[in-house]
Structure formats: C-alpha cells, structure tokens
Amino acid sequence: MDALEPARLGPIGLRNRVLKAATFEGMSPGGVASPALVGLHERLAKGGVGLTTVAYCAVDPSGRTFPDQLQLAGSEPTLRELTARVHDAGGAASLQLAHAGFFSKLRGPDGRGPRGPSWALNAYGASAGLPITRPMTEGDVARVIDAFGAAAEQAVALGFDAVEVHLGHGYLLSQFLSPATNRRRDRWGGSLERRLALPLAVLARVRAAVGAERAVIAKTNLDDGFPDGLGIDDAIRIAQAIDARGDVDLLVPSGGFTSRTPFFLLRGGLPLARMADAQPDALARIGMRVLGRAIVRAYPFEESFFLPLARRLRASVQMPVALLGGLVSREGLAEARREGFDFVVLGRALIADPELVARMARGELERTRCDACNECVVEMDRGGVRCVLDDA
C-alpha cells in the first residue's frame, strides 16, 4: 500500500504512484514552450516523481485564457525534448489538454471573442474589451471535439505517455458540466445527462486518438465552491458516467472555479497585493487592488483538504481514482493509500521541493517545507513558477 511502490496507470508502467499535478508553470511566453519548462519537468523526473504533468495546453489557440498559456503550435520541438529528458530521468510525462471557454481575454484568429455554453458575463475579459461571451454554436462544439482529438494525437507523437483532459476548475468542459454556467436548452444542456454530453464526447475522441498504449486521465470537480454550482452529488454521477464508458484510466477529483472561487483549489495564503502587482495591464492591477478582498475568498489550509469529498466519490466507482489537495507528508500519502486511492497528486509540495519523492524514499524527510503561502502563484506571472522559500 506504499505510494512509492511501482504501479500501472492503465497501459503504462510507473516507478511509483506519485503524480505531479498540472500547475500552471508560466514558462510559455507567447504560448510557446520554453527551455525553462523543459528544465522544470526534467528536475521533477530526476527528483523521483512517477509522472509529471505539463499544465494547461490549449487544444486551440483561441482556447487560451491569456497569451502566455501553452499551445502546441510552435512548441513541438521543445515538448519533444521535454518528454525525452523526462524519460531519460526514469519518469513519465503527461500533457494536460484544456480549453478556456468563456474565461478568456483573447479574441480568436478570426477576431471573435471567447464563447462558452451560454451567454455570460466575463469579468476577466472586461479589461480587454470582452465583458460578454456568447453561446457556442453546433459548429463550435464540433470543432472543440475535433481539437481535443487532434491535440491528443499530437501529444502521442511528441512522446507523452498520457494526456489529462481538464474537466474542472471552470474551464470549458467544466462550464458545460456546471448548472451555474450551462443554461442551454438543446442537447448540450439542461439535465446532467445533457450537460455531460460534450465532456463524454471529448473523452471518447481523446481515447480513440491516443490508442491503447497511452493513458487517459480526467480531472473533474468535486465541488465548484459556490452555492448554485456543481456539487458532490452531481460530481459522483459524473464519475460514474465516466467509469461506465471506460475511456479513462484515472480520475483526478479536484475543485473550484477559477473565475469565481480560485483559491478553493489551493487553500492557505492569499497574496493579493503581489498578485495585483504582477498583472500585465493597469486596469487589472487596479481592479485586483480595489476589489480583490471583496471577490477573492481565502480558505484555511489543512492536509488532504479534499479527502472528505473525494472519499465519497472513491466509494462510488470501480475505476482508479487519485487523491489531490494539500498532500504534504509521507503520512498523508500513506493515508491516501489506506483510503483506497490508487495514486496521489502533489502540486505545491513539489514546487517547494522537486526532489521530495526521492528524499522520502531515502528516509531523509517526512514532510515538505511548503507552508501554503501561495506566493508561487504570483511567481507564475513573474517569469515562471518557483518557491519563494529559496530566497530565505
């Protein structure tokens, strides 16, 4: 039951059950992967993680939230080097595939603003002149499904061992799943079964694209974090529907809605002043300074903070499930395994100490130095994610 023992994730073998979470790196200027991105994931692999996840690769250029999120176009040589170096270090690599939906401040190549399931206010895009988003058409939906499939096929060609489809955190597929943001009355909205239609179609297309030799991971929400959003009961039904289809090798339950409850998925410190200073445009900086405390809620940190909800989901499905959310100690990893979780997913703990897994395996430490200050969130916008404890 040790999280540091070898395991299989669907068709691929891993040296242990520790996965690096898809945390935005801030290392893709203009959307193009940089050498710093390669170095970060190579270091994580050398530090012992079983699988490291490259965060938020938009399946379409218009699916980015802002210009410096990763896209495949122009990034191919660097991503190919990344997977090669991770493999040379004994690890495996996953590419997270996502689409921003309405949560974006970018226009598409045709000049059109972002779209989502339904008409919506887009406060994030207001400073870019995009305060309102329109519903996606049938053609838009079809193009999104195709884009996920094409991106998954390209990920395989670039050497990735797995792809993670992002169905959480208030991005496009999460927007379709949430009753708060999907108010459609066609086959893509209304009942949970219809709100599930697009995410399930995407997962089926991704599975067909990657074939039987690569793993497919799905990140879903346990709770959107606000009253009229998706909650645990619907989250369980979503997990059961994914389980029944058989297209996914591992479910990673998370939570929060980036446009409404961004720190629900982090917990701990709320460095709003420094986050405001790191914003690229003046209007966004002013808005965060003036309104930040009123609109961004802080949540107290405790280890394994998603465990109570994730435990209920774990009991509802037969498929493999990972535990994510504030895992910071060797005992926390052991508890996750005792609770029946097949894998553990670490984010900030590995930002603070990329060699954490190897050091735990050698018995050198029992707990990460991460104190959940969340200053690493600021660093994502200041040249690339890193732990500020390195400055001490």
Buried (B, 14 or more C-beta within 10 A) or exposed (E): EEBBEEBEBBBBEBBBBBBBBBBBBBBBEEBBBBEBBBBBBBBBBBBBBBBBBBBBBBBBBBBBBBBBBBBBEBBBEBBBBBBBBBBEBEBBBBBBBBBBBBBBBBBBEEEEBBBBBBEBEBBBBBBBEBBEBBBBEEEBBEBBBBBBBBBBBBBBEBBBBBBBBBBBBBBBBBBBBBBBBBEBEEEBBBEBEBBBBBBBBBBBBBBEBBEEEBBBBBBBBBBBBBEEBBBBEBBBBBBBBBBEBEBBBBBBBBBBBBBBBBBBBBBBBBBBEBBBBBBEEEEBBEBBBEEBEEEBBBBEBEBBBBBEBBBBBBEBBEBBBBBBBBBBBBEBBBBBBEBEBBBBBBBBBBBBBBBBBBBBBEEEBEBBEBBBBBBBBBBBBEEBBBBBBEEE
